[in-house]
């Protein structure tokens, strides 16, 4: 099912990943976010490294970011992956 079909049927696309946030709940990473990050970080395996970032955050509540801070955290994480290639 395409993201557009998901929006039409469910009101929003399915998330690719969900990150726990400090204020409770989840920050959702959608396919269009992955596509934008791929443009911003060419040559970086976005889904793999976003998964690694999720693993790092998920294991300790003290590592949870705010919902506003999660996108910047991911960009910082991905920029380190690009630099360490």
Helices and strands as residue ranges (DSSP letters): H 3-10, E 15-20, E 26-30, H 31-40, H 46-58, G 61-63, H 67-83
